[in-house]
């Protein structure tokens, strides 16, 4: 996850920031962008950052995990902001003429444009990302731990361990021991910064990885389940349905080529 600046940096402080929510946007990426702003506002004497959630037409959209997100306004209101961050997910966002035209207009007005995850493609298509040809593909993604690094190094460490061990999840006591915290301290850390338990967050990481494999590879569902640390396909299917609202097999109903490949 990263934000790409679409205009040369200026001395003007970016205090008013809009987040344009696109269909299937990543909530992890969004949270990783909002949390540093919130923490910065808590520092003594720090400037007060303000942010708002927008969609193209002001209507709700669904995030990548199926959750419906209700915006505070539409893209037309972004002209009053200092910066606009486009929030994408794993799949390529839908680009249409109206959206691209508004992005060009915002860039011309001096609004700084950036992107999270796959939304970078929209900046490229709109032609508002200078030097885009030299931007490597891997640079379009960073993890949540990078966004939180300056805010809480211990959280950075433990998320790195989680992301590196999705196939064989590490026990919570061992995670705490690796970063020299007690289990209770680790739980408080996640509750404070991510508003969930370490176990819940670890499960979300594994399910998001499973969803990516189901959508982008022909791996059989059973193999995906074991590859993401689930002890049985039944347990995987139950957790997946509870989190995304659909069974794993449904992810491939609109991808017949993957369905056929997965059967061989």
C-alpha positions as YAML, in Angstrom:
chain: A
units: angstrom
residues:
- id: 1
  name: UNK
  ca: [0.00, 0.00, 0.00]
- id: 2
  name: UNK
  ca: [1.30, 3.38, -0.85]
- id: 3
  name: UNK
  ca: [0.16, 6.81, -1.90]
- id: 4
  name: UNK
  ca: [1.49, 8.23, -5.16]
- id: 5
  name: UNK
  ca: [1.85, 11.96, -5.46]
- id: 6
  name: UNK
  ca: [0.57, 13.15, -8.81]
- id: 7
  name: UNK
  ca: [1.93, 16.68, -8.67]
- id: 8
  name: UNK
  ca: [5.31, 18.10, -7.63]
- id: 9
  name: UNK
  ca: [5.58, 18.68, -3.86]
- id: 10
  name: UNK
  ca: [4.89, 22.16, -2.58]
- id: 11
  name: UNK
  ca: [5.33, 24.01, 0.68]
- id: 12
  name: UNK
  ca: [1.57, 24.00, 1.25]
- id: 13
  name: UNK
  ca: [0.63, 21.77, 4.18]
- id: 14
  name: UNK
  ca: [-1.82, 19.02, 3.27]
- id: 15
  name: UNK
  ca: [-4.33, 19.19, 6.10]
- id: 16
  name: UNK
  ca: [-7.64, 18.49, 4.37]
- id: 17
  name: UNK
  ca: [-7.61, 15.04, 2.79]
- id: 18
  name: UNK
  ca: [-10.34, 13.13, 0.98]
- id: 19
  name: UNK
  ca: [-10.41, 9.35, 0.47]
- id: 20
  name: UNK
  ca: [-12.26, 8.27, -2.68]
- id: 21
  name: UNK
  ca: [-13.71, 4.82, -1.98]
- id: 22
  name: UNK
  ca: [-13.82, 2.55, -5.04]
- id: 23
  name: UNK
  ca: [-15.66, -0.78, -5.34]
- id: 24
  name: UNK
  ca: [-13.74, -3.63, -3.65]
- id: 25
  name: UNK
  ca: [-11.39, -1.19, -1.91]
- id: 26
  name: UNK
  ca: [-9.08, -2.57, 0.76]
- id: 27
  name: UNK
  ca: [-10.08, -1.69, 4.32]
- id: 28
  name: UNK
  ca: [-6.60, -2.65, 5.53]
- id: 29
  name: UNK
  ca: [-5.03, -0.13, 3.16]
- id: 30
  name: UNK
  ca: [-7.55, 2.52, 4.19]
- id: 31
  name: UNK
  ca: [-6.96, 1.91, 7.90]
- id: 32
  name: UNK
  ca: [-3.20, 2.06, 7.38]
- id: 33
  name: UNK
  ca: [-3.59, 5.51, 5.84]
- id: 34
  name: UNK
  ca: [-5.99, 6.92, 8.41]
- id: 35
  name: UNK
  ca: [-4.18, 5.70, 11.51]
- id: 36
  name: UNK
  ca: [-1.01, 7.81, 11.06]
- id: 37
  name: UNK
  ca: [-3.22, 10.90, 10.58]
- id: 38
  name: UNK
  ca: [-5.11, 10.14, 13.78]
- id: 39
  name: UNK
  ca: [-1.89, 9.57, 15.71]
- id: 40
  name: UNK
  ca: [-0.34, 12.75, 14.31]
- id: 41
  name: UNK
  ca: [-3.33, 14.73, 15.59]
- id: 42
  name: UNK
  ca: [-2.56, 13.47, 19.10]
- id: 43
  name: UNK
  ca: [0.95, 14.94, 19.15]
- id: 44
  name: UNK
  ca: [1.39, 18.16, 21.19]
- id: 45
  name: UNK
  ca: [1.44, 21.21, 18.95]
- id: 46
  name: UNK
  ca: [0.76, 19.15, 15.81]
- id: 47
  name: UNK
  ca: [-1.43, 20.47, 13.02]
- id: 48
  name: UNK
  ca: [-4.93, 19.12, 12.90]
- id: 49
  name: UNK
  ca: [-5.51, 16.84, 9.93]
- id: 50
  name: UNK
  ca: [-9.06, 16.56, 8.61]
- id: 51
  name: UNK
  ca: [-10.35, 13.84, 6.34]
- id: 52
  name: UNK
  ca: [-13.55, 12.65, 4.74]
- id: 53
  name: UNK
  ca: [-14.83, 9.64, 2.80]
- id: 54
  name: UNK
  ca: [-16.14, 10.18, -0.73]
- id: 55
  name: UNK
  ca: [-17.44, 8.10, -3.61]
- id: 56
  name: UNK
  ca: [-17.82, 9.10, -7.24]
- id: 57
  name: UNK
  ca: [-21.58, 9.71, -7.01]
- id: 58
  name: UNK
  ca: [-22.08, 9.88, -3.25]
- id: 59
  name: UNK
  ca: [-23.66, 6.40, -3.10]
- id: 60
  name: UNK
  ca: [-22.38, 3.59, -0.84]
- id: 61
  name: UNK
  ca: [-19.83, 1.08, -2.19]
- id: 62
  name: UNK
  ca: [-18.76, -2.34, -1.02]
- id: 63
  name: UNK
  ca: [-15.25, -2.94, 0.27]
- id: 64
  name: UNK
  ca: [-13.21, -5.98, -0.68]
- id: 65
  name: UNK
  ca: [-14.47, -7.85, 2.41]
- id: 66
  name: UNK
  ca: [-18.11, -7.26, 1.44]
- id: 67
  name: UNK
  ca: [-18.78, -4.50, 3.97]
- id: 68
  name: UNK
  ca: [-20.92, -1.61, 2.70]
- id: 69
  name: UNK
  ca: [-19.27, 1.79, 3.14]
- id: 70
  name: UNK
  ca: [-21.35, 4.96, 3.28]
- id: 71
  name: UNK
  ca: [-19.51, 8.11, 2.12]
- id: 72
  name: UNK
  ca: [-19.86, 11.66, 3.38]
- id: 73
  name: UNK
  ca: [-20.09, 13.16, -0.10]
- id: 74
  name: UNK
  ca: [-19.27, 12.78, -3.79]
- id: 75
  name: UNK
  ca: [-16.18, 13.43, -5.88]
- id: 76
  name: UNK
  ca: [-17.38, 16.88, -6.94]
- id: 77
  name: UNK
  ca: [-16.70, 18.06, -3.38]
- id: 78
  name: UNK
  ca: [-13.01, 17.13, -3.61]
- id: 79
  name: UNK
  ca: [-12.06, 20.45, -5.25]
- id: 80
  name: UNK
  ca: [-12.10, 22.07, -1.78]
- id: 81
  name: UNK
  ca: [-9.53, 19.58, -0.43]
- id: 82
  name: UNK
  ca: [-5.75, 19.76, -0.29]
- id: 83
  name: UNK
  ca: [-5.36, 16.13, -1.37]
- id: 84
  name: UNK
  ca: [-7.42, 13.19, -2.65]
- id: 85
  name: UNK
  ca: [-6.39, 9.56, -2.17]
- id: 86
  name: UNK
  ca: [-8.04, 6.96, -4.40]
- id: 87
  name: UNK
  ca: [-8.70, 3.76, -2.45]
- id: 88
  name: UNK
  ca: [-8.50, 0.56, -4.49]
- id: 89
  name: UNK
  ca: [-8.12, -3.11, -3.69]
- id: 90
  name: UNK
  ca: [-6.77, -6.28, -5.28]
- id: 91
  name: UNK
  ca: [-8.60, -6.03, -8.60]
- id: 92
  name: UNK
  ca: [-8.28, -3.32, -11.23]
- id: 93
  name: UNK
  ca: [-10.77, -0.50, -10.60]
- id: 94
  name: UNK
  ca: [-13.38, 0.43, -13.18]
- id: 95
  name: UNK
  ca: [-12.31, 3.50, -15.14]
- id: 96
  name: UNK
  ca: [-14.96, 5.57, -16.90]
- id: 97
  name: UNK
  ca: [-14.78, 8.87, -18.71]
- id: 98
  name: UNK
  ca: [-16.54, 10.88, -16.00]
- id: 99
  name: UNK
  ca: [-14.16, 9.75, -13.27]
- id: 100
  name: UNK
  ca: [-11.03, 10.30, -15.36]
- id: 101
  name: UNK
  ca: [-12.21, 13.76, -16.40]
- id: 102
  name: UNK
  ca: [-12.78, 14.78, -12.78]
- id: 103
  name: UNK
  ca: [-9.35, 13.52, -11.77]
- id: 104
  name: UNK
  ca: [-7.74, 15.64, -14.49]
- id: 105
  name: UNK
  ca: [-9.76, 18.64, -13.37]
- id: 106
  name: UNK
  ca: [-8.69, 18.17, -9.76]
- id: 107
  name: UNK
  ca: [-5.05, 17.89, -10.79]
- id: 108
  name: UNK
  ca: [-5.38, 21.11, -12.80]
- id: 109
  name: UNK
  ca: [-6.85, 22.85, -9.75]
- id: 110
  name: UNK
  ca: [-3.80, 21.90, -7.68]
- id: 111
  name: UNK
  ca: [-5.36, 19.13, -5.59]
- id: 112
  name: UNK
  ca: [-2.68, 16.54, -4.81]
- id: 113
  name: UNK
  ca: [-3.70, 13.09, -6.02]
- id: 114
  name: UNK
  ca: [-2.59, 9.74, -4.66]
- id: 115
  name: UNK
  ca: [-3.62, 6.09, -4.75]
- id: 116
  name: UNK
  ca: [-3.79, 2.99, -2.59]
- id: 117
  name: UNK
  ca: [-3.43, -0.53, -3.98]
- id: 118
  name: UNK
  ca: [-4.78, -1.00, -7.54]
- id: 119
  name: UNK
  ca: [-6.23, 2.55, -7.76]
- id: 120
  name: UNK
  ca: [-2.83, 3.69, -9.05]
- id: 121
  name: UNK
  ca: [-4.03, 2.46, -12.45]
- id: 122
  name: UNK
  ca: [-6.60, 5.25, -12.55]
- id: 123
  name: UNK
  ca: [-3.94, 7.91, -12.08]
- id: 124
  name: UNK
  ca: [-1.96, 6.36, -14.89]
- id: 125
  name: UNK
  ca: [-4.98, 6.25, -17.22]
- id: 126
  name: UNK
  ca: [-5.95, 9.83, -16.35]
- id: 127
  name: UNK
  ca: [-2.41, 10.95, -17.20]
- id: 128
  name: UNK
  ca: [-1.84, 12.73, -13.88]
- id: 129
  name: UNK
  ca: [1.07, 10.64, -12.62]
- id: 130
  name: UNK
  ca: [4.33, 12.14, -13.97]
- id: 131
  name: UNK
  ca: [7.15, 9.74, -14.67]
- id: 132
  name: UNK
  ca: [4.76, 6.81, -14.46]
- id: 133
  name: UNK
  ca: [6.70, 4.74, -16.97]
- id: 134
  name: UNK
  ca: [9.59, 4.45, -14.53]
- id: 135
  name: UNK
  ca: [7.49, 3.42, -11.53]
- id: 136
  name: UNK
  ca: [8.13, -0.28, -10.82]
- id: 137
  name: UNK
  ca: [5.11, -2.53, -10.32]
- id: 138
  name: UNK
  ca: [6.21, -3.60, -6.84]
- id: 139
  name: UNK
  ca: [6.20, 0.01, -5.69]
- id: 140
  name: UNK
  ca: [2.43, 0.22, -5.93]
- id: 141
  name: UNK
  ca: [2.00, -1.88, -2.80]
- id: 142
  name: UNK
  ca: [3.24, -1.62, 0.74]
- id: 143
  name: UNK
  ca: [1.87, -3.37, 3.79]
- id: 144
  name: UNK
  ca: [0.03, -2.00, 6.77]
- id: 145
  name: UNK
  ca: [3.12, -2.50, 8.91]
- id: 146
  name: UNK
  ca: [4.97, 0.10, 6.80]
- id: 147
  name: UNK
  ca: [2.23, 2.65, 7.33]
- id: 148
  name: UNK
  ca: [2.28, 2.06, 11.10]
- id: 149
  name: UNK
  ca: [6.06, 1.80, 11.47]
- id: 150
  name: UNK
  ca: [6.59, 5.31, 12.77]
- id: 151
  name: UNK
  ca: [3.54, 5.08, 15.00]
- id: 152
  name: UNK
  ca: [4.26, 1.79, 16.78]
- id: 153
  name: UNK
  ca: [7.40, -0.28, 15.96]
- id: 154
  name: UNK
  ca: [6.21, -3.29, 17.98]
- id: 155
  name: UNK
  ca: [3.05, -3.45, 15.92]
- id: 156
  name: UNK
  ca: [5.16, -3.29, 12.79]
- id: 157
  name: UNK
  ca: [7.20, -6.27, 13.96]
- id: 158
  name: UNK
  ca: [4.29, -8.49, 14.87]
- id: 159
  name: UNK
  ca: [2.36, -7.78, 11.65]
- id: 160
  name: UNK
  ca: [5.51, -8.62, 9.70]
- id: 161
  name: UNK
  ca: [5.68, -11.96, 11.52]
- id: 162
  name: UNK
  ca: [2.02, -12.64, 10.79]
- id: 163
  name: UNK
  ca: [2.37, -11.84, 7.09]
- id: 164
  name: UNK
  ca: [5.43, -14.07, 6.81]
- id: 165
  name: UNK
  ca: [3.67, -17.00, 8.47]
- id: 166
  name: UNK
  ca: [0.22, -17.37, 6.92]
- id: 167
  name: UNK
  ca: [0.58, -21.05, 5.99]
- id: 168
  name: UNK
  ca: [1.64, -22.07, 9.51]
- id: 169
  name: UNK
  ca: [0.22, -19.46, 11.92]
- id: 170
  name: UNK
  ca: [2.30, -18.68, 14.99]
- id: 171
  name: UNK
  ca: [0.68, -19.08, 18.41]
- id: 172
  name: UNK
  ca: [-0.23, -15.81, 20.12]
- id: 173
  name: UNK
  ca: [2.06, -16.45, 23.09]
- id: 174
  name: UNK
  ca: [4.98, -17.06, 20.72]
- id: 175
  name: UNK
  ca: [4.22, -13.87, 18.74]
- id: 176
  name: UNK
  ca: [4.29, -11.88, 21.96]
- id: 177
  name: UNK
  ca: [7.53, -13.53, 23.04]
- id: 178
  name: UNK
  ca: [9.23, -12.78, 19.70]
- id: 179
  name: UNK
  ca: [8.66, -9.04, 20.13]
- id: 180
  name: UNK
  ca: [9.41, -9.13, 23.89]
- id: 181
  name: UNK
  ca: [5.91, -8.37, 25.11]
- id: 182
  name: UNK
  ca: [3.48, -10.30, 27.25]
- id: 183
  name: UNK
  ca: [0.36, -11.72, 25.65]
- id: 184
  name: UNK
  ca: [-1.75, -9.15, 27.49]
- id: 185
  name: UNK
  ca: [0.46, -6.28, 26.25]
- id: 186
  name: UNK
  ca: [0.15, -7.57, 22.69]
- id: 187
  name: UNK
  ca: [-3.63, -7.73, 22.96]
- id: 188
  name: UNK
  ca: [-3.78, -4.16, 24.30]
- id: 189
  name: UNK
  ca: [-1.54, -3.00, 21.45]
- id: 190
  name: UNK
  ca: [-3.89, -4.38, 18.80]
- id: 191
  name: UNK
  ca: [-6.95, -3.13, 20.61]
- id: 192
  name: UNK
  ca: [-5.52, 0.40, 20.84]
- id: 193
  name: UNK
  ca: [-4.31, 0.77, 17.25]
- id: 194
  name: UNK
  ca: [-6.43, -1.66, 15.21]
- id: 195
  name: UNK
  ca: [-9.55, -2.05, 17.36]
- id: 196
  name: UNK
  ca: [-9.44, -5.85, 17.23]
- id: 197
  name: UNK
  ca: [-7.66, -8.78, 18.84]
- id: 198
  name: UNK
  ca: [-4.37, -10.15, 17.42]
- id: 199
  name: UNK
  ca: [-6.10, -13.46, 16.66]
- id: 200
  name: UNK
  ca: [-8.87, -11.73, 14.74]
- id: 201
  name: UNK
  ca: [-6.40, -9.65, 12.75]
- id: 202
  name: UNK
  ca: [-4.29, -12.73, 11.94]
- id: 203
  name: UNK
  ca: [-7.41, -14.52, 10.70]
- id: 204
  name: UNK
  ca: [-8.29, -11.56, 8.47]
- id: 205
  name: UNK
  ca: [-4.82, -11.62, 6.90]
- id: 206
  name: UNK
  ca: [-5.16, -15.32, 6.12]
- id: 207
  name: UNK
  ca: [-8.65, -14.91, 4.68]
- id: 208
  name: UNK
  ca: [-7.58, -11.97, 2.51]
- id: 209
  name: UNK
  ca: [-4.69, -14.05, 1.20]
- id: 210
  name: UNK
  ca: [-7.09, -16.92, 0.50]
- id: 211
  name: UNK
  ca: [-9.42, -14.60, -1.39]
- id: 212
  name: UNK
  ca: [-6.53, -13.37, -3.52]
- id: 213
  name: UNK
  ca: [-5.53, -16.97, -4.37]
- id: 214
  name: UNK
  ca: [-9.11, -17.93, -5.21]
- id: 215
  name: UNK
  ca: [-9.55, -14.93, -7.50]
- id: 216
  name: UNK
  ca: [-6.17, -14.92, -9.21]
- id: 217
  name: UNK
  ca: [-5.00, -18.57, -9.35]
- id: 218
  name: UNK
  ca: [-6.40, -21.96, -10.26]
- id: 219
  name: UNK
  ca: [-5.41, -23.57, -6.95]
- id: 220
  name: UNK
  ca: [-8.06, -26.01, -5.68]
- id: 221
  name: UNK
  ca: [-10.05, -24.72, -2.70]
- id: 222
  name: UNK
  ca: [-8.61, -27.46, -0.47]
- id: 223
  name: UNK
  ca: [-5.07, -26.39, -1.34]
- id: 224
  name: UNK
  ca: [-5.92, -22.74, -0.69]
- id: 225
  name: UNK
  ca: [-7.33, -23.70, 2.71]
- id: 226
  name: UNK
  ca: [-4.20, -25.54, 3.83]
- id: 227
  name: UNK
  ca: [-1.94, -22.93, 2.23]
- id: 228
  name: UNK
  ca: [-3.53, -20.22, 4.38]
- id: 229
  name: UNK
  ca: [-3.22, -22.06, 7.67]
- id: 230
  name: UNK
  ca: [-6.65, -23.71, 8.03]
- id: 231
  name: UNK
  ca: [-6.76, -27.20, 9.51]
- id: 232
  name: UNK
  ca: [-9.63, -28.40, 7.33]
- id: 233
  name: UNK
  ca: [-11.60, -27.26, 4.27]
- id: 234
  name: UNK
  ca: [-14.75, -27.24, 6.43]
- id: 235
  name: UNK
  ca: [-13.24, -24.81, 8.93]
- id: 236
  name: UNK
  ca: [-11.92, -22.66, 6.08]
- id: 237
  name: UNK
  ca: [-15.32, -22.55, 4.39]
- id: 238
  name: UNK
  ca: [-17.04, -21.61, 7.68]
- id: 239
  name: UNK
  ca: [-14.58, -18.77, 8.43]
- id: 240
  name: UNK
  ca: [-14.67, -17.53, 4.84]
- id: 241
  name: UNK
  ca: [-18.46, -17.42, 4.76]
- id: 242
  name: UNK
  ca: [-18.62, -15.60, 8.11]
- id: 243
  name: UNK
  ca: [-16.10, -12.98, 6.96]
- id: 244
  name: UNK
  ca: [-17.09, -12.38, 3.32]
- id: 245
  name: UNK
  ca: [-20.70, -13.55, 3.35]
- id: 246
  name: UNK
  ca: [-20.16, -16.13, 0.60]
- id: 247
  name: UNK
  ca: [-18.51, -19.59, 0.42]
- id: 248
  name: UNK
  ca: [-15.04, -19.86, -1.16]
- id: 249
  name: UNK
  ca: [-16.39, -21.64, -4.24]
- id: 250
  name: UNK
  ca: [-18.56, -18.63, -5.12]
- id: 251
  name: UNK
  ca: [-15.46, -16.52, -5.77]
- id: 252
  name: UNK
  ca: [-14.95, -18.47, -9.00]
- id: 253
  name: UNK
  ca: [-18.50, -18.59, -10.33]
- id: 254
  name: UNK
  ca: [-17.79, -15.64, -12.65]
- id: 255
  name: UNK
  ca: [-14.36, -17.02, -13.62]
- id: 256
  name: UNK
  ca: [-15.08, -20.23, -15.56]
- id: 257
  name: UNK
  ca: [-11.51, -20.52, -16.78]
- id: 258
  name: UNK
  ca: [-10.26, -20.79, -13.17]
- id: 259
  name: UNK
  ca: [-13.03, -23.24, -12.28]
- id: 260
  name: UNK
  ca: [-12.00, -25.54, -15.13]
- id: 261
  name: UNK
  ca: [-8.29, -25.28, -14.30]
- id: 262
  name: UNK
  ca: [-8.94, -25.99, -10.62]
- id: 263
  name: UNK
  ca: [-10.61, -29.31, -11.50]
- id: 264
  name: UNK
  ca: [-7.52, -30.68, -13.22]
...
